Amino acid sequence: MFSSLKVRNYRLFFTGQVISNIGTWMQRIAQDWLVFTLSGNDPIALGIAVALQFTPTLFLSLWAGVLADRVDKRRLLIGIQIVVLAQAIVLGALDLSGVAQLWHVYLLCFTLGCTASLEVPARQSFVAEMVGRDKVTNAVALNSSIFNMARIVGPAIAGFAITWVGTGWLFMANAVSTGAVITALVMMNPDKLFRGPAIPREKGQLVEGLRYVRRRSDLMTVMVLVFFVSTFGITYFTSLPIVAANVFHTNADGYGLLSTLVAVGTFTGALMSARRNTRGGPRVRLLLISAFLLGAFEVITAFMPTYLTFGLALIPLGYATITFLNTANALVQTAVSPEMRGRVMGLYVLVLIGGNPIGGPMTGWMADAFGGRSPFYIGGAISALAAIVCAVVLIRRGGVSLPVRRFGNGLRVLKRERV
C-alpha cells in the first residue's frame, strides 16, 4: 500500500503535502464561510466565488500542460507555491484587519485559480517523475489519501476554529503550511528524478497534445466522463455550506462536520485504491462502476430526512467519488508517453476543473430556485446517466466486455477482457 514511500523524493513530497493540504482545506472552509457571511448567506454569491476560482482553468490549463513538458517541474512548483503563500497572507491580513469585502475575496479567488491552473498539471505529471512509471498508480492513490486525510482534519479544525477565532487566522495558518511544500521541493535530489526527454520549444505543441488524445478512444472516454461527473456531480462540495445553513440550519461547525464525513469516505476510498493498485493497473470497468455509484449515492443522499442521516450518507458518496477520481487519474497517467504527459494532464485538468465555472453558479442557482437539496439529486442523476452512456458506447466498440450467459449447450460465460 505504501510502496511509493520507499522513494526519498516522494517521501519529502508526501510529507510536505500532508501539512499543506490540511492548511488548504482550512482555508477553503474559511473562504466559503467568509463569502457566505459577507453576502448575507447568499448561495449565488458562493457560486460566483467558485466560478472565479475555477474560470482561469479554462484559459490556462492547456498552456500549463505545455509549460510542464518544457520546463523543470520542481522549480516551476516552487515558484507557484510562493505565490499561493502570498495570496493566503493577503487574504488573512484583510480579514483580520476587518476591512475585507466581498470583492476582495472574489479577486483573491481568481488569483488562486490562476495559480492552481498552472500548478495542478505540473504537480500531477511530476508524480511520475518522482517515482517512475511502475509506482505511479500507487503514488496517485497515496496523493489522494493525503488530500482526503486533509479533508478530514482540515474541515474539522476549521469548523470549530472559525467559531473560536474567526476566519482570518485560518488563512494565515495556510500560509505557514504552504511553506512546508516549498521546503520539501527544495530538499529533493534532482538527480534521482525519472525525467523524460527534454521537449524543445516549438510551434503547434498544444495542438499536438489535443490530436494525441483525440486519436486515443480510451483517453477520450475518460475525458468525457470526467467532464460530466465533475461538472454536474462533484459540485456537491459547493452545496454543503448551503445545505448546512439553509436546510439543516447549522452553523460553521455543522458545515465542518459534513465536510469531514465526506472526507471519511474519500480517505477510506483512497487507501483502498492504494492497496488495489499494488495488485494491478487501473481498469476502465472500475471507472464506469464508480461513476454510476457516485451518481446513485448522490441521489440517495439528497433525500435523507435528517442532518444525521444526510451526513452518514455522505460517507459512501465520498468513497465512490475518490475511487472514480483516482481511477481516472491513474488511467491517464499510465496510458500516455512521458513526453506527452504534461499536455495530456493539462487537458485532464481542464475537463476536471474547467466545468466548475458552469457548475458553481448552476449549483447556487438550483439551490436558490429549487431548494438546497436539488444540486444533489440533479447532479447525481446526470452523473449516473453519463456513466451508463459511456459504458454502452464502449461495449459497442468492444472496449469493455460483460459476462453473457448462453443456454442450449449449457451455461456459458464469456471471458472478460482486462481493461
N, C-alpha and C positions, 0 to 999 in steps of 0.2 A: 504493500500500500504506500510506503514512503520511500521507494527506491530512488526517486529523483534527488532526495536529500543527501545521497552519497556524494553528489557533485558540489564542491565547495562554493562555486559561484552561485549556484542555485540556492544553497543554504543561506547565503548572505541576502539574496533577493527575497527569499521566503520570510526571513526574519524582519526585514525592513517593511515588507508588505503587511505582515501581521500587525505591526504597530500603526502604520499609515492608514490601513483600511478601517481600523477602529475609529481613528480621528475623522476619516472621510464620512463615515456613516453618522457620527455625532454631528458633523456639520450639515449633512443632508437633512437630518431630522430637525435641527435647529433652523436651517434655512427655510424649510417648508412651514414650520410653525411661525417663524417671523413674518413670512409673506401672508400667512393666514391671519395673523394678528393685525398687521398693518392695514390689511384690506377689509377688516371687519368680517372675517370668516367667509370671504367670497371664494367659492370654488373655481370660478372663472379666472380669478387673479392667480390662483395656484397653477392652473393650466397654462397661463401665459408664461409664468416663470419656468415651467418645464419646457415649453416650446423654445424660449430664448436660450435655455441651456443646451438644447439639442439641435437647434437650427444650424449652427456652424458645421455640423457633421455633413449636411447636405452639400456644402461647398468645399470642404477641406479634406474629408477623409480619403477620397481617391487620390488627391495630390499628396496627402500624408503617406499613403502607401508607397507611392513612387519615391518619396523622400527617404522612407525607411529602407528601401532597396539600394539607395545610393550612398548613404552616409553611415557613420559609426553609430549604431543604435544606442549604445551605452551612453555616449556623450550627448546624443540628442535627448535621451530621457532625463539626464541630469539637468540640462537647460530648461526643459519643460517643468520639472518639479520645482525649480527655483521660482518660476512664475506662479505656480499653484500656491506655494508658500506665501508669496507676496499678496495674492488675492485674498487668502484667508486672514492675513493680518489687517488688510484694509477693511474688510467686512466687519471683523471683530472690533476694530477701533471705532468705526461709525456706530455700531450698535452700543458699545459700552459708553460712548460719549453722549448717547441719547439723541443724536441727530439723524439717525438712519431713516430714510424714506423709502417708499416702495420702488421708486425709480432707481435708487441706489442699488437695491437688491437685484432689480432687473438687469442693470448694467453689468454687475459683477457675475450674475448668472450667465450672461452672454460671454463675458471674458473667460469664465471657467469652461464654457462649452467650446471655445476656440482651442484652449489648451488640451482638453480631452480629445478633440478631433485629431490633434497631432500625436497625442500620447498613446492612445489605445492601439492603433495599428502597429506602432513601433514596439510597444510592450508585448503585444500578442505574438508578433514574429520574433521578438527577442528570446522568448521562451525556448524555441528550438535551438537557438544559438548557445544557450547556457547548458542544455542537457543532451543535445543530439537527437536525431530522428527516432532512435529506439525508445527513448524515455519520454517523448513529447506528450503522448496521450496521458501518461501518469502525471506529468508536470502540469498539464492543463487542468486535470481534476484536482490536484493539490492547490493550484491557484484559486479554484472555485471554493475549495474548503476554507482557504484564508478569507476570501471575500465574504463567505457566508457565516463563518465564525464571527467575523466583524459585524455582520448583520444581527447577530445575537447580542454581542457585548455592546456595540455602539449605540443602537436604539435604546437598549435597557438603561445604559448610563444617561443618555441624552434625555429620555423621558422624565427622569427624576431630577436631573441636574438643571433642566430648564425651570422646573418649579422652584428649586433652591436658589440658583444664582443667575438665572436668565440665559438667553441665547448667546450673548456676546462672548463669554468665556469659552464656549464650545468652539467658536471659530478660532480663537487663539490656541486652544488645545490641538486643533487640527494642523495649525501652522507648525507647532512643535513636532507633531507626529510625522509630518512630511519630511522633516529633517532626517528621520530615520531612513527613508528611502534613498535620499541623496547620499548619506553616509555609506549605505550598503553598496550602491553603484560605484562610488569612489574606491571602495576597498576591494573590488573584484580584480581578478587577474585576467587582463585582456588576452593573454597568450593561451589561455585554457578554453576560450570560446570556440564553438563549432561554426565558424563563419563560412558562408557560401562565397562564391566568386564575386569579385567586385563588379558592380554594374556601372559602366560609364554613363555620363550624361548624354542622352541622345533624344532627338525628337520622336514623338509617337509612342513613348513608353507607356503612357497611361492607356492609350487605345489598345496597345498590345496586350495589356493585362485584361482588359474587358473582352477582347477576342478570345483569349485563352480560356476564360470562364465560359463564354458562350459556346465553345466547342465541346465542353465537358458537361454531359447531361447530368452526371452525379452532382457536380458543383451547382449547376443551375437549380436542381431540385432543392438542395439545401438553402440556397439563397432565397428562393421564392417562399418556401415555408417559413424561414426565419423572419422574412419581412412581414408576413401576415400575422404570425403569432406575436412578434414583438410590438407591432403597431397597434393591434387590437386586443391582444390577450394579456401581455405582461404589463400593460399600463395600469393593472390593478394596484401596483405600488403607489401610483399617484392618487388613487381613490381612497387609500387607507385613512389619511387625515380627515377626508370628507366624511367617511363612514363613522370614524371615531367621534367627530364633533357633531355632525348633523343627524346621524341615525341613532347612535347609542348615547349621545350627549355626555361624552367623557372629556377629560382634559388632556394635557400633553402626555401624562403618564399612561393614560389609556391608549393613546396612539402609539407610544413607545412599546407597550406590551404587544399590540397587534403586530408591529414590525418584527418584534422578537419571535413571535410564534411562527411567522413566515420563515424566519431565519433558522428556526429549529428544523423545519423540513428541508430547507435548502442545504444546510450544513450536513445533515444526515445523508442527503442525496449526493452531495459532493464526495463524502468519504466512501460511499458505496461505488461511485464512479471510479475513484482511485483504485479501489480493490478490484473492480471489474476489469479495468484496463491493464492489470497485470496478467490477465489470462487471455488477452487477445485485443485486436484493434476495435475501433468503433464500428457500428453497423447502422445502415440506413433503416432497417426494421425498427430498431430501438428508437431512432429519431421520430419515426412516424407514430409509434405507440405512445411515446411520452408526450408528443404534441396533442394527440387526441385526449389523453388522460388529463393534461393540463386544462384543456377546454372544458372537459366534463366536470372536473373538480371545481373549476371556477363558477360554473353554473350552479352546482350544488351549494357552494359557499354563499352565493348571492341570496339564497332563500333560507339561510339559517336564522331562526327567530330571535335568539338572544345573543348578547355580547359574548358569553362563554362559548356557545356552540359555534358562533361565527369564527371566533379565534381558534378553536380547535380544528375547524375545517381548513384553516389556512396552512396547517402543517403538511397534509398530503399535497395540497396545491403547491407549496414551496418545493416539496420533493420532486414532483413532476416537472416543475419549472427548471430546476437546476439540472435534472437529468437531460432534458431537452437541450438546454444551452451548452452543457458540457459535450454532449454527443455531436452537436452541430459544429462546435469549435474544433474538436478533435478530428472530425471528418475532413474539414477544410485544411487543417494544419498538415495532416498526413497525406493528403491527396495531391499536393502541389509540389513542384520542383523548387529547390531553395532560392533560385534567382528570381522566382515569381512570387515568393511568399508574402513580401511586403505589400505588393499591389493587390493580391487576392485578399489579404486580410483587410486592406483598406476598403475594398468593396464589401467584404463581410461586415465590417463596422458600419458602413453606410446603410446596408439593409437592416442591420440590427438596431441601430440607434436613429437612423435617418427618418424613420416613420414617427418618431416622438413629437416633432413639430405638428404632425397631424393628430396623433393620439392624445397628446397632452390637452390641447384646447377641446378636443372632442370629448374627452373624459369629463372635463369641467362642465361642458355644455349639457351632456347627458345627465350628469348628477343634478344640475340645476333644473333641467326640464322634466326629467322622469324619476328623480329621486336618487339618493346616494348609492343604492344597490345596483342601479341599471348598468353602469360600466362593467360590472362583474358578469351578469348573465348575457349581455350583448357581446362583450369581448370573448367570453368563453365559447359561445356558440360559433362565432366566426373562426376561432382557433381550431375547434373540433372539425368544422366543415373543411377548412384548409387542409388538415391532415388527411381527411378521407379523400379529397380530390387528388392530392399528391400521390397517395397510395394507389388509387385507381390508375392514374397515368403511368406510374412506374410498373405496375403489374402488367398493363397492356404492352408496355415496351420490353417486358422481360427482365426488368431490373430487380424486382422483388418477387419471390415465389411464395405461395401459400400452400399448406397441406391440402391435397384434394383426395377424397375418398371415392373409389370406383367400385361398383358392385357388378356381379356377373361371375367372373372367375375368382371371386374372393375379394376381400378388402385390401385395397392398395393405397398406400400413402406416398405421394410423390416426394422425392428428396428436395429438401430446402436448399436454396442457393445461399451461400455465406456472403452477406453484403453488409 
